[in-house]
Structure formats: structure tokens, C-alpha cells
């Protein structure tokens, strides 16, 4: 058999073409690229036809794009690009040159083609049909969850996510191993992409009903969307029924557990954890999934009542709500509960309390933690603390006194020297510039050491004595320590291999803290650059760090929206969570990435800015929420206190700067600042000057009354 791939061929499957090099009906080449002969049509759907082809006797798969639209071509090319980079036995292999265009005879339109490794076997939907739709066992589910998570780890490690995980896109190979196919929907993760998703930009909507999470159906997928689809896929496999068969529209719940009585409560809890409605409430990376699977496996044959699983009812509702007769999928559409002027977020607080504070202990114990039965009450935000203070009123005439231009790409960070005369700025162009504030010109340009093609995070911090400038050199995880006055590099330190996403310097200038996307925090001696300590808080990727003015407390902001206050204790070898002298409050309230945390000058208040478009002011002593500030300006990338602690400045993805009264939480002034998102804001030590850095490649200096 020789199949003609010309979309307009009148008889593409003519058996008489078997030995021909040219189609006898349309004149198109049957020996494609001089290498491949299509032997049969495997399937068609979406926007492509799939053929089995032979290359010197080796069977492969050929995908032929059927659409001409630019977006379809772009997605098809993206699939080829991604598969060429990925190397895993559970992912179809594509070699360089396997993407090409084919020109049918008498056609001015080229056909886009992609050849890849043929994955033998059947997809899991076909497999279920072959076994008369019998659900899989718990043992098989755990094995397959591990296999698929390994594949997702490979995909996510290259900064991509799949976006279309479902049984028909999972192949069961003859040896029992799984493979994930159909990468036509894959999407690259970048800071710009995630920023757009946070401010109303809608991406291409690619969603399989019943498997795609709400954010993906709205055109805003994120990496954790893959975990939701993975969980829904296992609802299907463990019940042999489509997930939507269990959907209750009145309660917005997926009532699937009763259809899978053969699995443990721990596994059921974990599936519900994967399928939480909000991305921030799901596992944040594959490492967390592996830890959860290990905990389920260690539980072995131990049995527990249905509502007392090892994961402590991750998806159960708040205890104030009426209890269902079975564990229920938490409804994230719960309205806010207003009681006597107090605004509560019961469901959010309860679910996060269940998951995050105890995750590490869950992973390391053979028996369920006490929290599974009666969780302690961590100090979390439940209501505003009334503070009587009038908002400071600023003159309406606030305009930038200077615009500093010199960076060739977006400016990520700004910081003032202690005397307020020098401003340091860092950019993804790989440079740090030291500016004379009075004159508005560049004193010196420092070149950050980066490897070719390396992503530059461009963060910086200045020591309180004005002697040291610290910057992260790039995604490979090195830190550069500079003499601020001379501009000379003193030391380059290899920090986290996963990259450095946050840095902070202690008030005495002797300690540098760094945080990584792999969840680790490291403390370094300054200026020598020797490592003092390395630890993890076991919550997720670190996004932001701040050290209190007394140098005793470290605030860490995480990708899942939580914030942890820990004792700094550089001389104590025990991890912070083991230190009983510090209460370790976990601050819960945000539902997306924490981009910035900052202590007030007196150390009593912590401000946090998040991708959930809000700013929160926390009481450091009690862990309670003072104020939640929302200005509808998009993602909050930076927060900074004035020198007297009375004012807070925030920079957002809208390009605006908002000034806030700290005591009341009232908005004081909105400054239309930049044409691009505001990456960083910083007050001068005297509080009279504000600097802002933007993706529009500029820095603006503002004089405040």
C-alpha cells in the first residue's frame, strides 16, 4: 500500500499506487522527501491527518497538517520544536529535519509535515474498551501516576506544559510502559506569558471537556493545569466512566468516589488534590506529586475511615459548612462570608491549612499526622484589625522628575544606596547600572556574567552600609558580589543549580539569603561568599524573600501563594521548621504567586504582592491580616515601604504605581507611570524619592511631597 498525502488527491488510497513513486491520480510524489512512504492512514481529527510511514523498513508516524491558518501552522511548528528538545522513552522522539513542507503536484500551497517515532500499542480509552470498561486497580494507578509524572517532569523541566492530557493521548505500550502523545497543544512557560495570563490576555483555548481545568477553558492555562487533567484522567481510569458523568451542577462537585470503592481514602484525597479548582491549591510541581505518591505507598495496607485519609481531607469543605456524607470536591465558588463587618475566607484557609503546613510531616511519617483528625489552628488571616488613622493626602501634582534610559531590555530591579545618592538598576540585558540620582546620568555599568542563551533573572540587593551590591548572574544559579563604590566584582558564588529567584541582605550586611525555584533557601556570608546554611521549608518554589529589620526573621513567598515566617538563625544547624522557639506562622490568603514581600521599617508589618492582583498587610507578631488591598491593576510585582513606614508603594502589570496609607489600607494616589509593567519600586532612605523600573526599559524618579 502507498498512500498519497496530497489533501486534494481524488483517490489517495489506490492500491495500484503500491509500487509507484508518483501518484497515478494527482501526480504528487509518493516517496516523501526521498525517505518516507505512507503505508496507511492511522487517523484524522483536530487539524491533522496521521499516517504510518516506512523509512527503510522502520515504521514511523507522519502527521500532515490539514489547515492553512497561521495559528494552526504555528501550533504545528511548536509541536515539532518541542519534541525535538524532549528526550524520554514516554515521549515520541523527533529528530532534526523531521519537520518539513511537502509540495503536492499542481498546488501552490505547501503541506506541513512532521515525522516522529511510532509508539506501539493502544491509547487508554481503547484499552478500557478492550477490557469491558473495568476500572484499574490502586496498584496500577500508582504505577501509572509515577510514569506519567516522570514524563511531565521532563516536559516541565524544559519550561513547557502539555495542555491536553486525557486517556486518548496516553498510549499503553506492549511492555506495560506509558507514553504521552499529541504535543500539538503544548505551551511554553515564560514570565511574560504568565504575566499576560494574569491581566486578562486570553491565550489560544485548547480544552478537552471533562479534563481541562477552569482556567484553561477560559484561555488562561498554567503548568498546574496539567496536574488537573492528570487527576481527571485517573477519575476516568479508576471508575471507567467519563469524569463529567459525576458532575453535580447544583453543588459544583465531582461526586466520583462512590464509583471507586476499591481505592484507599489516601489515593482518593490525592486525586482531589490534583483537581482543585484553583491552580494555586494543586501541587505546584512534580516533586510534590512524587512525595504524595510515596506517602500513599508507605501507608500500605493500613485502613482509615473514609474521611481520615493521610492527606487530611485536602478537598473537604470548611468545618462551618454542612458536612456531606462523603468527602467532597471543594467548591472554590464559595461566596465571601460577612459577619459583623468581618470578611472571612473559610474554605481557602481550611484547605491550605490542611495541605501546606503539614506536607513535609505527611511525607515523612508512617502514620497520619494529628492534623488529619483535629488540625491545630495556625495563625492565619481571618479578619481585618481596626486601626484608626486618616490617610495621608498627597498633592495631585506628582510627576516623574527624571526618566533614566540606558538599558536595552526590560529593567527588573532597582535599589537605593543608604545615602540616597546612587540608584542601582538591573536588566535582563545582562547589565547593572549605577546612576547618579542628582544628575540623572550613569556612573558605571557592570556586566553580569551569563552563559550564551542563559535566562537572566536580574535581581539585586544593596547592603545597609552601602559597601556591597549582590546580584544573581542568571538561571544557572550563580550570585555575583560587588563592591558598590568601585564597581569591582569581589566574588562569584555558585548558589542553587535550579536558578536564583529571590535575594535579600540582612540589616547588618553580613548575610545574603537566596531562594530557588526548587524550593531551597541558602544563607551566605558577606562579603566572603561562603555558604552558612541550606534548607527547604517544603512548601514549593521560592519566589520572594525579605529579612526583618532586626535580622531575626526571614519572610519567604512561594509560588502557591503562601508566605512563611521563619527564624533566620544562621548559626543553628536545625531547619527552621524544627525550631520550637519561633511560632512559624504560615500566612495564607493569596491564591497565586507571591512576587514580592517587604517588612515595614519597625518590623511589625509584612507587605506581600501577588499574581492574584492583591496586596496584603500582615501583622508579623500575630500572623493576622491587617488589610487586603486591591486596585484592579493586575499582577502586583513589587511592594516597598517608605522610610517612616506610613506609606506603601506598589508596582503592577498595568504599568501603574499605587501609593497606599499603611495604617488604613486606603489608596492615596495612582500614578500612570510606564508603558510596560512595573517590575520594581523602591523608596529612597528619606522617603522623599521613589524609583520605578519597568519592562518599557526605563527607570523613573518621582519626587514625593
C-alpha positions as CSV (number, residue, x, y, z in Angstrom):
1,X,0.0,0.0,0.0
2,X,1.2,3.5,-0.8
3,X,-1.0,6.4,0.5
4,X,-0.9,9.8,-1.3
5,X,-0.8,12.6,1.3
6,X,-2.0,15.3,-1.1
7,X,-5.1,16.7,0.6
8,X,-6.8,17.2,-2.8
9,X,-5.9,13.8,-4.3
10,X,-9.2,12.3,-5.7
11,X,-8.1,8.7,-4.7
12,X,-5.3,8.8,-2.1
13,X,-5.7,5.1,-1.1
14,X,-5.5,3.5,-4.5
15,X,-3.8,0.0,-4.2
16,X,-2.3,0.4,-7.6
17,X,0.0,3.1,-6.2
18,X,1.8,0.5,-4.1
19,X,5.0,0.4,-6.2
20,X,4.7,3.8,-7.8
21,X,6.9,6.8,-7.0
22,X,4.3,9.2,-8.3
23,X,0.6,9.1,-7.6
24,X,-1.3,8.0,-10.7
25,X,-4.2,10.3,-9.9
26,X,-2.7,13.7,-8.9
27,X,1.0,13.3,-9.9
28,X,2.3,14.0,-6.4
29,X,5.4,12.3,-5.0
30,X,4.7,9.1,-3.0
31,X,8.3,8.7,-1.8
32,X,8.2,11.7,0.5
33,X,11.4,13.7,1.0
34,X,13.1,10.7,-0.8
35,X,12.8,8.9,2.6
36,X,9.3,8.1,3.6
37,X,6.4,6.1,2.0
38,X,3.0,6.4,3.7
39,X,1.5,2.9,4.0
40,X,-1.8,3.6,5.8
41,X,-4.0,6.2,7.3
42,X,-3.9,5.9,11.1
43,X,-6.5,8.6,11.9
44,X,-7.7,12.1,11.4
45,X,-9.1,14.7,13.8
46,X,-8.4,18.1,15.1
47,X,-6.4,19.7,12.4
48,X,-4.1,16.9,11.2
49,X,-4.2,13.5,9.5
50,X,-1.9,10.8,10.8
51,X,-0.2,8.2,8.7
52,X,2.0,5.2,9.3
53,X,5.1,5.6,7.1
54,X,8.2,3.5,6.5
55,X,11.8,4.6,6.4
56,X,14.0,1.8,5.2
57,X,11.7,-0.8,6.8
58,X,11.3,1.1,10.1
59,X,7.7,2.2,10.9
60,X,7.2,5.8,11.9
61,X,4.3,8.2,12.2
62,X,3.7,11.1,9.9
63,X,1.4,14.0,10.9
64,X,0.1,16.1,8.0
65,X,-1.4,19.5,8.8
66,X,-4.8,20.0,7.1
67,X,-5.3,23.7,7.8
68,X,-3.6,26.7,6.4
69,X,-4.4,29.3,9.1
70,X,-1.3,30.9,10.6
71,X,-2.2,29.9,14.1
72,X,-2.6,26.2,13.1
73,X,0.8,26.3,11.4
74,X,2.3,28.0,14.5
75,X,1.0,25.2,16.8
76,X,2.2,22.5,14.4
77,X,5.7,24.0,14.3
78,X,5.7,24.4,18.1
79,X,4.9,20.7,18.4
80,X,7.9,19.8,16.2
81,X,10.2,22.2,18.1
82,X,9.2,20.8,21.5
83,X,9.5,17.2,20.5
84,X,13.0,17.8,19.1
85,X,14.1,19.0,22.5
86,X,12.5,16.4,24.7
87,X,14.2,13.0,25.3
88,X,12.2,10.5,27.3
89,X,11.1,6.9,26.5
90,X,7.5,8.0,27.1
91,X,7.6,10.9,24.6
92,X,7.7,10.3,20.8
93,X,11.1,11.1,19.5
94,X,11.6,13.6,16.7
95,X,15.0,14.2,15.1
96,X,16.3,17.3,13.4
97,X,15.0,17.5,9.9
98,X,11.8,15.5,10.7
99,X,9.7,18.7,10.2
100,X,9.4,19.7,6.6
101,X,7.0,21.0,4.0
102,X,5.7,18.9,1.1
103,X,4.6,20.4,-2.3
104,X,1.8,18.5,-4.0
105,X,1.8,18.5,-7.8
106,X,0.0,21.4,-9.4
107,X,-0.5,23.1,-6.0
108,X,0.9,26.5,-4.9
109,X,0.2,25.6,-1.2
110,X,2.8,23.7,0.8
111,X,1.7,21.0,3.2
112,X,3.4,21.0,6.6
113,X,4.6,17.6,7.8
114,X,6.1,16.1,10.9
115,X,7.7,12.6,11.2
116,X,8.1,11.1,14.7
117,X,8.8,7.8,16.4
118,X,5.9,5.4,16.3
119,X,4.6,4.4,19.7
120,X,3.3,0.9,19.5
121,X,0.2,-0.1,21.5
122,X,-3.2,1.4,22.1
123,X,-4.5,4.5,23.9
124,X,-6.0,4.1,27.3
125,X,-9.6,4.7,26.2
126,X,-9.2,1.9,23.6
127,X,-7.6,-0.2,26.3
128,X,-10.5,0.3,28.7
129,X,-12.9,-0.7,26.0
130,X,-10.9,-3.9,25.3
131,X,-11.3,-4.9,29.0
132,X,-15.0,-4.2,29.0
133,X,-14.6,-0.9,30.9
134,X,-13.3,-2.4,34.1
135,X,-11.6,0.2,36.4
136,X,-7.9,-0.1,37.1
137,X,-6.6,-1.2,40.5
138,X,-4.9,1.1,43.0
139,X,-1.6,-0.6,42.4
140,X,-1.8,0.1,38.7
141,X,-3.0,3.6,39.3
142,X,0.1,4.4,41.5
143,X,2.4,2.9,38.9
144,X,0.9,4.8,36.0
145,X,0.8,8.0,38.1
146,X,4.5,7.7,38.6
147,X,5.2,7.0,35.0
148,X,3.1,10.0,33.8
149,X,4.6,12.3,36.4
150,X,8.1,11.3,35.2
151,X,7.0,12.3,31.7
152,X,5.6,15.6,33.0
153,X,8.8,16.3,34.9
154,X,10.7,16.1,31.6
155,X,8.2,18.4,29.8
156,X,8.0,20.9,32.6
157,X,11.8,21.0,33.1
158,X,12.1,22.4,29.6
159,X,9.6,25.1,30.5
160,X,6.7,23.6,28.6
161,X,3.3,22.2,29.6
162,X,1.2,19.8,27.6
163,X,-2.4,21.2,27.9
164,X,-4.2,18.1,26.6
165,X,-3.7,15.2,29.0
166,X,-6.6,12.7,28.7
167,X,-6.9,8.9,28.1
168,X,-6.8,9.1,24.3
169,X,-3.5,10.9,24.5
170,X,-1.8,8.3,26.6
171,X,-0.5,5.2,24.9
172,X,0.0,1.8,26.7
173,X,3.0,0.1,25.0
174,X,3.4,-3.7,24.8
175,X,5.9,-3.7,27.7
176,X,3.5,-2.0,30.0
177,X,5.1,1.4,29.9
178,X,3.0,4.5,29.1
179,X,3.7,7.2,26.6
180,X,2.2,10.7,26.3
181,X,1.4,11.8,22.7
182,X,-0.2,14.7,20.8
183,X,2.0,17.6,21.7
184,X,0.1,19.9,19.3
185,X,-1.3,21.9,22.3
186,X,2.0,22.3,24.2
187,X,2.7,25.7,25.5
188,X,6.0,27.3,26.6
189,X,6.2,28.8,30.1
190,X,7.8,32.3,30.5
191,X,7.5,35.2,32.8
192,X,5.9,37.2,30.0
193,X,3.3,34.5,29.3
194,X,2.4,34.1,32.9
195,X,2.1,37.9,33.3
196,X,-0.2,38.1,30.3
197,X,-2.4,35.3,31.8
198,X,-2.7,37.3,35.0
199,X,-4.0,40.5,33.4
200,X,-6.8,39.4,31.1
201,X,-4.8,38.3,28.0
202,X,-6.5,35.3,26.6
203,X,-4.4,32.5,25.1
204,X,-5.5,30.0,22.5
205,X,-8.3,28.0,24.0
206,X,-7.4,24.3,23.7
207,X,-9.6,22.4,26.2
208,X,-10.9,18.8,26.4
209,X,-14.2,18.9,28.2
210,X,-14.1,17.0,31.5
211,X,-10.3,17.0,31.6
212,X,-9.3,20.7,31.2
213,X,-9.4,22.9,34.3
214,X,-11.5,26.1,34.5
215,X,-8.5,28.4,33.9
216,X,-7.7,26.6,30.6
217,X,-11.3,26.7,29.4
218,X,-11.1,30.5,29.9
219,X,-7.9,30.7,27.9
220,X,-5.5,31.1,30.8
221,X,-3.7,27.7,31.2
222,X,-0.7,27.4,33.6
223,X,1.7,24.5,34.3
224,X,-0.6,23.2,37.1
225,X,-3.3,22.8,34.5
226,X,-1.6,19.6,33.5
227,X,-2.0,18.3,37.1
228,X,-5.7,18.9,37.0
229,X,-6.0,17.0,33.7
230,X,-3.9,14.2,35.2
231,X,-6.3,13.9,38.1
232,X,-9.4,13.9,35.9
233,X,-7.8,11.2,33.7
234,X,-7.4,9.0,36.8
235,X,-11.0,9.6,37.8
236,X,-11.8,8.1,34.4
237,X,-9.4,5.2,34.8
238,X,-10.4,4.4,38.4
239,X,-14.1,4.4,37.6
240,X,-14.1,3.5,33.9
241,X,-16.5,6.4,33.4
242,X,-16.1,9.9,31.9
243,X,-15.5,12.5,34.6
244,X,-18.4,14.6,33.6
245,X,-20.8,11.7,34.4
246,X,-20.0,12.6,38.1
247,X,-20.5,16.3,37.8
248,X,-23.2,17.9,40.1
249,X,-24.1,21.3,38.6
250,X,-26.0,22.3,41.7
251,X,-23.1,21.9,44.1
252,X,-20.2,22.3,41.5
253,X,-18.8,19.0,42.8
254,X,-17.4,15.9,41.1
255,X,-19.0,13.1,43.1
256,X,-16.8,10.2,41.8
257,X,-15.6,8.5,45.0
258,X,-18.5,6.1,45.4
259,X,-17.8,4.7,41.9
260,X,-14.2,3.8,43.1
261,X,-14.8,1.9,46.4
262,X,-11.7,-0.3,45.7
263,X,-9.2,2.5,46.3
264,X,-7.9,3.9,49.6
265,X,-9.0,7.3,51.0
266,X,-5.4,8.5,50.7
267,X,-5.4,7.9,46.9
268,X,-8.9,9.5,46.6
269,X,-7.8,12.5,48.6
270,X,-4.7,12.8,46.3
271,X,-6.8,12.7,43.2
272,X,-9.0,15.5,44.6
273,X,-5.8,17.4,45.5
274,X,-4.8,17.3,41.8
275,X,-8.1,18.6,40.7
276,X,-8.6,21.5,43.0
277,X,-10.4,24.4,41.2
278,X,-7.6,26.9,41.7
279,X,-4.1,26.3,40.3
280,X,-2.5,27.6,43.5
281,X,-4.2,24.8,45.5
282,X,-2.9,22.0,43.4
283,X,0.6,20.5,43.6
284,X,3.0,23.2,42.3
285,X,5.5,20.9,40.7
286,X,6.2,17.2,40.0
287,X,8.4,16.8,43.1
288,X,5.3,17.4,45.3
289,X,3.4,14.7,43.4
290,X,6.2,12.2,43.9
291,X,6.2,13.0,47.6
292,X,2.5,12.4,47.8
293,X,2.7,9.1,45.9
294,X,5.5,8.0,48.2
295,X,3.3,8.7,51.2
296,X,0.4,6.7,49.8
297,X,2.7,3.8,49.0
298,X,4.1,3.9,52.6
299,X,0.6,3.8,54.0
300,X,0.5,0.2,52.7
301,X,-2.5,-1.8,53.9
302,X,-3.4,0.5,56.7
303,X,-7.0,1.3,56.6
304,X,-8.7,4.5,57.8
305,X,-12.2,5.8,57.9
306,X,-13.1,7.4,54.5
307,X,-12.8,11.0,55.8
308,X,-9.5,10.5,57.6
309,X,-7.0,9.9,54.8
310,X,-3.3,10.6,55.1
311,X,-3.8,13.9,53.2
312,X,-6.2,15.1,55.8
313,X,-9.2,15.7,53.6
314,X,-7.4,18.1,51.2
315,X,-10.5,18.7,49.2
316,X,-13.0,18.8,52.0
317,X,-15.0,21.9,52.8
318,X,-14.6,24.2,55.8
319,X,-15.9,22.8,59.1
320,X,-18.5,25.6,59.3
321,X,-20.3,24.3,56.2
322,X,-22.8,21.4,56.4
323,X,-21.0,18.1,56.2
324,X,-21.6,15.8,53.3
325,X,-21.9,12.1,53.7
326,X,-18.7,11.6,51.7
327,X,-15.6,13.7,51.0
328,X,-16.5,16.3,48.5
329,X,-14.6,18.3,46.0
330,X,-14.2,21.8,47.5
331,X,-16.2,24.4,45.7
332,X,-14.0,27.4,45.1
333,X,-17.0,29.5,44.0
334,X,-17.9,29.9,47.7
335,X,-19.1,33.4,48.4
336,X,-17.4,35.5,51.0
337,X,-19.0,35.3,54.4
338,X,-19.6,38.6,56.0
339,X,-20.2,38.6,59.7
340,X,-20.4,41.9,61.6
341,X,-18.2,43.6,59.1
342,X,-15.6,40.8,59.2
343,X,-14.7,39.2,55.9
344,X,-13.8,35.5,56.1
345,X,-12.3,33.1,53.6
346,X,-13.1,29.9,55.4
347,X,-12.7,27.4,52.5
348,X,-9.5,28.8,51.3
349,X,-7.9,29.0,54.7
350,X,-9.1,25.5,55.7
351,X,-7.9,23.8,52.5
352,X,-4.5,25.4,52.6
353,X,-4.1,24.7,56.3
354,X,-4.7,21.1,55.5
355,X,-2.2,20.9,52.8
356,X,0.8,23.2,53.3
357,X,1.9,23.3,57.0
358,X,1.9,19.5,57.3
359,X,3.0,18.4,53.9
360,X,6.6,17.6,54.9
361,X,5.5,15.7,58.0
362,X,2.9,13.8,56.0
363,X,5.7,12.7,53.6
364,X,8.0,11.5,56.3
365,X,5.7,9.6,58.7
366,X,4.1,6.2,58.6
367,X,1.1,7.3,60.5
368,X,-1.2,10.2,59.7
369,X,-0.4,13.4,61.4
370,X,-2.6,14.7,64.2
371,X,-3.8,17.3,61.7
372,X,-5.7,14.6,59.9
373,X,-8.1,14.4,62.9
374,X,-8.0,17.8,64.5
375,X,-5.7,20.2,62.8
376,X,-4.2,22.9,65.0
377,X,-5.1,26.4,64.3
378,X,-2.2,28.2,62.7
379,X,-2.1,31.9,62.8
380,X,-3.7,32.8,59.6
381,X,-5.7,35.8,58.4
382,X,-9.4,35.8,59.1
383,X,-10.3,39.4,59.7
384,X,-9.2,43.0,59.5
385,X,-7.7,44.6,62.6
386,X,-9.3,48.0,63.0
387,X,-6.8,50.9,63.0
388,X,-7.9,54.4,63.3
389,X,-5.7,56.8,61.2
390,X,-6.5,59.2,58.5
391,X,-5.0,58.6,55.1
392,X,-2.2,60.9,54.1
393,X,-3.3,63.2,51.2
394,X,-0.8,63.9,48.5
395,X,-0.8,66.8,46.1
396,X,-2.3,65.8,42.7
397,X,0.8,67.2,41.0
398,X,3.1,64.1,41.2
399,X,5.1,63.6,38.0
400,X,8.5,62.0,37.3
401,X,11.4,64.3,37.8
402,X,13.7,62.2,35.7
403,X,13.4,59.3,33.2
404,X,16.6,57.2,33.1
405,X,17.2,55.4,29.9
406,X,20.1,53.2,29.1
407,X,19.1,49.6,29.4
408,X,18.4,47.8,26.1
409,X,15.8,45.4,27.6
410,X,13.3,45.4,30.5
411,X,14.5,46.6,33.9
412,X,13.8,44.1,36.6
413,X,15.1,45.7,39.8
414,X,16.1,49.0,41.4
415,X,17.6,49.8,44.8
416,X,18.9,52.9,46.5
417,X,22.2,53.2,48.3
418,X,21.9,54.1,52.0
419,X,22.8,57.8,51.4
420,X,20.2,58.0,48.6
421,X,22.7,59.4,46.1
422,X,23.1,56.3,44.0
423,X,20.5,54.1,42.4
424,X,21.4,50.6,41.2
425,X,19.3,49.0,38.4
426,X,19.5,45.6,36.8
427,X,18.1,44.4,33.5
428,X,17.7,41.3,31.5
429,X,20.1,42.8,29.1
430,X,22.8,41.4,31.4
431,X,23.9,44.8,32.9
432,X,23.7,46.6,36.2
433,X,23.8,50.4,36.0
434,X,24.8,52.7,38.9
435,X,23.0,56.1,38.5
436,X,23.8,59.5,39.9
437,X,20.4,60.5,41.2
438,X,21.1,64.2,41.3
439,X,22.4,64.4,37.8
440,X,20.4,61.6,36.2
441,X,23.3,60.0,34.4
442,X,25.1,56.7,34.6
443,X,28.1,56.5,36.9
444,X,29.1,53.0,36.0
445,X,27.8,49.9,34.1
446,X,28.6,46.4,35.5
447,X,28.3,43.4,33.2
448,X,26.6,40.4,34.7
449,X,28.4,37.1,33.8
450,X,26.0,34.9,31.9
451,X,26.4,32.0,29.6
452,X,25.2,32.2,25.9
453,X,21.4,31.8,25.8
454,X,21.1,31.9,29.6
455,X,17.9,33.4,31.1
456,X,18.8,36.5,33.2
457,X,16.7,37.0,36.4
458,X,18.3,40.4,37.1
459,X,17.7,40.8,40.8
460,X,19.9,42.9,43.1
461,X,20.2,44.0,46.7
462,X,22.4,46.6,48.5
463,X,23.8,46.1,52.0
464,X,22.8,48.7,54.6
465,X,26.3,50.1,54.9
466,X,26.4,50.8,51.1
467,X,29.5,48.7,50.6
468,X,28.1,45.6,49.0
469,X,25.9,45.0,45.9
470,X,24.6,41.5,45.3
471,X,23.1,40.3,42.1
472,X,22.1,37.0,40.6
473,X,24.0,36.2,37.4
474,X,21.5,34.1,35.6
475,X,19.3,31.0,35.5
476,X,22.3,28.7,36.3
477,X,22.1,29.9,39.9
478,X,25.3,31.9,40.5
479,X,25.5,35.1,42.7
480,X,27.8,38.0,42.0
481,X,29.1,40.1,44.9
482,X,30.3,43.6,44.0
483,X,32.0,46.5,45.8
484,X,29.3,49.1,45.2
485,X,31.7,52.1,45.4
486,X,34.3,50.8,43.0
487,X,32.1,48.6,40.8
488,X,34.6,45.7,41.1
489,X,33.4,42.1,41.4
490,X,34.5,40.6,44.7
491,X,33.2,37.1,44.4
492,X,31.1,34.9,42.2
493,X,29.2,32.2,44.2
494,X,27.5,29.1,42.7
495,X,24.3,29.0,44.6
496,X,21.2,26.9,43.6
497,X,21.6,24.9,40.4
498,X,17.9,25.5,39.6
499,X,18.5,29.2,39.5
500,X,18.1,32.0,42.0
501,X,14.6,33.6,42.0
502,X,15.0,35.8,45.1
503,X,17.7,37.5,47.2
504,X,17.9,39.6,50.4
505,X,20.6,41.0,52.6
506,X,20.4,41.2,56.4
507,X,20.4,44.6,58.1
508,X,23.9,44.1,59.5
509,X,25.1,43.4,55.9
510,X,26.7,40.1,57.0
511,X,24.2,37.6,55.5
512,X,22.9,37.1,52.0
513,X,19.8,34.9,51.6
514,X,18.9,33.3,48.2
515,X,15.8,31.4,47.2
516,X,15.4,29.0,44.3
517,X,12.5,27.6,42.2
518,X,13.5,24.1,43.5
519,X,12.3,25.3,47.0
520,X,15.7,25.6,48.7
521,X,16.9,28.6,50.6
522,X,20.6,29.3,51.2
523,X,22.4,31.7,53.5
524,X,25.8,33.1,52.6
525,X,28.4,35.1,54.5
526,X,29.2,38.6,53.1
527,X,31.5,39.7,51.7
528,X,33.3,36.3,51.5
529,X,30.5,34.4,49.8
530,X,30.9,31.2,51.9
531,X,27.8,29.1,52.5
532,X,26.4,29.2,56.0
533,X,23.3,27.1,55.6
534,X,21.0,25.4,53.1
535,X,17.5,24.3,53.9
536,X,14.0,23.8,52.5
537,X,10.6,24.8,54.0
538,X,8.9,22.0,52.0
539,X,6.2,24.3,50.6
540,X,7.2,24.8,46.9
541,X,9.2,27.1,44.6
542,X,10.5,30.2,46.3
543,X,9.5,33.5,44.7
544,X,10.4,36.2,47.1
545,X,12.5,36.9,50.3
546,X,12.8,39.6,52.9
547,X,14.7,39.9,56.2
548,X,13.2,41.8,59.1
549,X,14.9,45.0,60.3
550,X,16.2,43.3,63.5
551,X,17.7,40.5,61.3
552,X,15.8,37.7,63.2
553,X,13.1,36.8,60.8
554,X,13.0,35.6,57.2
555,X,9.9,36.0,55.2
556,X,9.6,33.7,52.2
557,X,6.9,34.0,49.5
558,X,6.0,30.9,47.5
559,X,4.6,30.1,44.1
560,X,1.5,28.6,45.6
561,X,0.5,31.9,47.3
562,X,1.6,31.1,50.8
563,X,4.1,33.0,52.9
564,X,6.2,31.6,55.7
565,X,7.9,33.5,58.6
566,X,10.9,31.6,59.9
567,X,13.7,32.4,62.3
568,X,16.9,33.3,60.4
569,X,19.3,31.7,63.0
570,X,22.3,31.3,60.7
571,X,24.3,29.6,63.4
572,X,21.6,27.0,64.1
573,X,22.1,23.8,62.1
574,X,18.5,22.6,62.6
575,X,16.0,23.5,59.9
576,X,13.7,26.4,60.7
577,X,10.6,24.3,61.0
578,X,12.3,22.3,63.8
579,X,13.0,25.4,65.9
580,X,10.4,25.4,68.7
581,X,11.4,28.9,69.9
582,X,9.7,30.5,66.9
583,X,5.9,30.1,66.1
584,X,6.5,29.8,62.3
585,X,3.2,31.4,61.2
586,X,2.1,30.4,57.8
587,X,0.3,33.4,56.2
588,X,-2.5,32.2,53.9
589,X,-4.8,34.4,51.9
590,X,-3.2,34.8,48.5
591,X,-4.2,32.3,45.8
592,X,-1.4,32.8,43.3
593,X,2.3,33.5,43.1
594,X,3.9,35.8,45.6
595,X,6.1,38.2,43.7
596,X,7.3,40.5,46.5
597,X,7.5,40.7,50.3
598,X,8.7,43.6,52.4
599,X,8.9,44.4,56.1
600,X,8.0,47.8,57.4
601,X,10.9,49.8,59.0
602,X,9.7,48.8,62.5
603,X,9.4,45.2,61.5
604,X,5.8,44.9,62.7
605,X,4.1,44.7,59.3
606,X,4.8,42.5,56.3
607,X,3.5,43.5,52.9
608,X,3.0,41.0,50.1
609,X,2.3,41.5,46.4
610,X,0.8,38.6,44.4
611,X,-0.2,37.5,40.9
612,X,-3.8,37.3,42.3
613,X,-3.8,41.1,41.9
614,X,-3.8,41.9,45.6
615,X,-1.6,43.3,48.2
616,X,-1.9,42.1,51.8
617,X,-0.6,43.7,55.0
618,X,0.1,41.2,57.8
619,X,0.7,41.6,61.5
620,X,4.1,39.9,62.0
621,X,3.6,39.2,65.7
622,X,0.2,37.5,65.4
623,X,0.2,36.4,61.7
624,X,-3.2,38.1,61.2
625,X,-4.2,40.1,58.2
626,X,-4.4,43.8,58.8
627,X,-5.6,44.8,55.3
628,X,-6.2,43.3,51.9
629,X,-5.6,45.9,49.2
630,X,-7.0,45.6,45.6
631,X,-6.7,48.2,42.9
632,X,-7.7,46.2,39.9
633,X,-4.4,47.0,38.2
634,X,-3.3,43.4,37.5
635,X,-0.4,41.4,38.9
636,X,1.5,43.1,41.8
637,X,5.2,42.7,41.1
638,X,6.7,44.8,43.8
639,X,6.0,46.5,47.1
640,X,8.1,48.9,49.1
641,X,7.6,50.8,52.4
642,X,8.6,54.4,52.8
643,X,11.3,55.3,55.4
644,X,8.8,56.2,58.1
645,X,6.6,53.2,57.3
646,X,3.5,55.2,56.8
647,X,3.3,54.7,53.0
648,X,3.5,51.7,50.7
649,X,4.2,51.8,47.0
650,X,3.2,49.0,44.7
651,X,4.1,48.3,41.0
652,X,1.8,46.3,38.8
653,X,1.4,44.7,35.4
654,X,-0.8,47.7,34.3
655,X,2.2,50.0,34.3
656,X,0.9,52.0,37.2
657,X,2.2,52.8,40.6
658,X,-0.2,52.9,43.5
659,X,0.6,54.7,46.8
660,X,-1.2,53.4,49.9
661,X,-1.8,54.5,53.5
662,X,-0.4,51.7,55.6
663,X,-2.5,52.4,58.7
664,X,-5.8,52.5,57.0
665,X,-5.2,50.5,53.8
666,X,-6.6,53.3,51.8
667,X,-5.3,54.2,48.3
668,X,-3.6,57.6,48.4
669,X,-2.6,58.2,44.8
670,X,-2.4,56.3,41.5
671,X,0.5,57.2,39.2
672,X,0.3,56.3,35.5
673,X,4.0,55.5,35.3
674,X,5.1,53.3,32.5
675,X,4.0,51.9,29.1
676,X,5.1,48.4,30.3
677,X,4.6,46.5,33.5
678,X,6.3,47.9,36.7
679,X,8.8,45.3,37.8
680,X,10.2,47.1,40.8
681,X,9.6,50.1,43.1
682,X,11.9,51.5,45.8
683,X,11.8,54.4,48.2
684,X,14.9,56.4,49.0
685,X,16.0,56.2,52.6
686,X,14.5,59.6,53.4
687,X,11.2,58.6,51.8
688,X,11.1,61.7,49.6
689,X,12.0,59.9,46.4
690,X,10.5,56.9,44.7
691,X,12.2,54.9,41.8
692,X,10.3,52.6,39.5
693,X,11.7,50.1,37.0
694,X,9.7,48.8,34.0
695,X,9.5,46.4,31.1
696,X,9.5,49.5,28.9
697,X,13.3,49.6,29.5
698,X,13.2,52.8,31.6
699,X,13.5,53.9,35.2
700,X,11.5,56.8,36.5
701,X,12.4,59.0,39.5
702,X,9.4,60.6,41.4
703,X,9.6,63.4,44.0
704,X,7.1,62.9,46.8
705,X,5.8,65.8,48.9
